[in-house]
Each structure stands twice: as structure tokens, then as C-alpha cells.
Amino acid sequence: MAYIGNETQIAFTSFDKQSITGDGTTGPYTLSHAVANEQEIEVFVNNVRQEGGSGKAYTAAGNQITMTGNVLSTDDFYVVFQGKALQTVTVPDGSITQAKFAAGLTLGGGTYKGENGEINVGGGDIFRVHQQTLDTNVTIDSDENALCAGPLTVASTKVLTVNGNLVIA
């Protein structure tokens, strides 16, 4: 059969259900899978589907769900995860780890400065700050590109070898 647009994928189509025992409060309750928002789950209390979103029956983000009404331990309270990874447009908080990066790439590192003060791990502000002096031997291989915000000084006993491409801006 012919398709217009992208052919549908069948890889991430499993649905998972989590039963939650209420404790007489609105939560937050811990979800067994992280979600980006309320659109990725269906929530039922006593077999009645609840509407998610701000000002609605519940809100959800990451691995937390908070109800607007109290859920009792006698309530039938469960969540159905809709295709967990099928066409998710927002990456859930905390879901990208070092394992997701190709060999040689690192998550975070460096210092960032700006409106949020100084952040030493992970980044997330306007300015990326780094040293001005190269104090270790470095080789940029022929299949690599590198970028450095200058000026750059190479320490007198160190060597910078560029076989690939280096831009000092």
C-alpha cells in the first residue's frame, strides 16, 4: 500500500498501564514512566477518564502526576501510557543521558554565565565560558571540526595539532 508522507512506524507501539493507590491527597504520585505532558497519558478514576492540563483534573510532567481532587485508597485509579515513545514531540525532563551521545561526546561540562548566574555543569544560559590558555596537548583529527572562541594561547610546552578544521572566532 502506498503512503503519502512518512511511513508509519510500528516499533514503539506498546501501551503500559499503571495502577496507583490513592492516599487521600492530590499527590503528587510517581509514574512508572516519564512523560512530557498530559497528552501522553490517559488517567482514569473509578473508570471515568479525566481531562488533563492546567485547571483540569490533573497535571503531569516527568514522572509525577498531581490530581486537583483527592484520590482515596478505595478509588480505582490508573494511568494508561499512550505509546510511550511514539511521535513524542517534547523530550521528557531527565530522559537524555550520557548513553544517548555518540562516543567522544560529553553531556554538560564547561561554565555558562548570564541571567541565571554561573552554572558549572550542564549549561543553559547565554554565555559559554572557557579557558584562554591550552594547557594540554591536543590533536584535531582529519575527520573533526573544532571551534574555539578566541583569543587562544597555547602554553609553551604544549602542542596543538590540527589535521582537520579549527575555527577561532
C-alpha atoms as one frame of an Amber mdcrd trajectory, in Angstrom:
protein
   0.000   0.000   0.000   1.325   3.470  -0.881   1.819   6.226   1.706   1.849
   9.993   1.447   4.412  11.385   3.865   6.401   9.335   6.343   5.587   5.639
   6.552   4.179   4.760   9.968   6.460   3.009  12.404   5.460   0.006  14.464
   8.441  -0.135  16.805   7.167   1.808  19.840   3.510   0.840  19.959   3.227
  -0.948  23.280   0.843   0.513  25.830   1.514   0.206  29.528  -0.961   0.559
  32.383  -0.068   1.593  35.921  -2.454   1.183  38.846  -1.940   3.768  41.582
  -3.213   3.561  45.137  -4.547   6.899  46.319  -3.637   8.186  49.761  -6.468
  10.674  50.301  -4.491  13.576  48.814  -3.982  15.156  45.400  -0.438  13.763
  45.260   1.952  14.130  43.603   2.026  10.452  42.673   5.002   8.804  40.973
   4.533   7.499  37.428   6.397   4.400  36.255   7.382   6.181  33.001   8.415
   9.799  32.449   6.074  11.897  30.295   6.492  15.285  28.663   2.942  16.419
  29.425  -0.663  15.321  29.984  -1.171  14.439  26.299   0.947  11.288  26.656
  -1.302   9.552  29.202  -4.919   8.702  29.879  -5.963   8.904  33.523  -8.983
   7.110  34.992 -10.556   7.412  38.433 -13.299   4.854  39.103 -13.231   4.060
  35.368 -14.054   7.667  34.406 -11.483   9.283  32.109 -10.071  12.514  33.499
  -9.090  15.573  31.453  -5.509  16.728  31.909  -3.993  20.189  31.855  -3.794
  23.335  33.923  -7.113  23.961  35.669  -8.370  20.465  34.732  -8.437  17.160
  36.667  -4.666  16.618  36.710  -1.253  17.844  35.570   1.696  15.635  34.654
   5.357  16.158  33.812   8.412  13.980  34.175   7.470  11.067  36.394   4.924
  13.000  38.513   1.148  13.330  38.299  -0.836  15.689  40.537  -4.619  15.492
  40.759  -6.841  18.505  41.500  -9.095  16.374  43.721  -8.220  13.928  46.481
  -7.857  10.282  45.449  -8.848   7.741  48.108  -7.290   4.314  48.585 -10.695
   2.818  47.711 -10.779   4.589  44.317  -9.910   2.632  41.174  -7.100   4.935
  39.969  -4.954   4.036  36.942  -2.909   5.548  34.107  -2.539   4.259  30.538
   0.652   5.370  28.792  -0.080   6.119  25.131   2.683   4.591  23.019   5.393
   5.856  25.367   7.789   6.914  22.577   5.508   7.110  19.539   5.787  10.575
  17.956   6.630  12.374  21.187   7.433  15.964  20.252   8.843  17.055  23.612
  11.672  15.170  25.262  10.696  14.363  28.872  12.776  16.025  31.596  15.698
  13.917  32.731  15.492  11.497  29.816  18.724  12.370  27.969  21.755  10.698
  29.499  25.404  10.311  28.522  24.491   6.920  26.992  22.446   8.728  24.305
  25.538  10.501  22.913  27.997   9.122  20.369  31.401   8.041  21.644  33.620
  11.018  22.376  30.791  13.451  23.134  30.113  14.549  26.679  26.995  15.810
  28.378  27.425  19.156  30.087  30.818  20.426  31.081  32.188  23.937  30.942
  30.802  27.026  32.588  27.816  29.086  31.494  27.057  32.631  32.659  24.160
  35.011  32.276  20.779  35.710  33.832  20.990  32.556  35.960  24.365  33.458
  37.485  27.192  30.979  36.916  26.344  27.372  36.085  29.234  24.888  36.089
  27.503  21.719  34.879  25.119  21.084  32.009  24.841  24.562  30.578  21.741
  26.533  29.940  22.490  30.230  29.821  23.607  32.890  27.366  27.419  32.712
  27.537  29.634  29.621  27.323  32.859  30.388  29.195  36.158  28.504  28.788
  39.876  28.931  29.392  42.027  31.152  27.165  45.169  29.024  27.502  45.510
  25.489  26.158  47.465  23.632  28.840  47.410  20.105  27.422  48.445  18.514
  24.131  45.501  18.345  21.698  45.107  16.862  18.208  42.135  17.692  15.998
  41.875  14.673  13.689  41.337  14.957   9.937  37.656  13.958  10.275  36.920
  16.501  13.042  35.791  20.136  13.184  36.603  22.322  16.186  35.503  25.786
  17.286  37.153  27.997  19.859  36.164  31.476  20.971  39.460  33.351  20.999
  41.912  34.593  21.762  43.664  31.262  22.276  47.146  30.859  23.721  48.968
  27.526  23.595  51.182  27.025  26.636  54.898  26.990  25.762  55.417  23.274
  26.470  52.181  22.102  24.805  51.322  21.249  21.174  48.106  21.878  19.243
  47.999  19.712  16.097  45.285  20.496  13.542  44.747  17.842  10.876  41.051
  18.690  10.471  39.364  22.082  10.739  39.756  24.665  13.513  37.932  27.978
  13.661  38.957  30.566  16.234  36.263  33.217  16.399
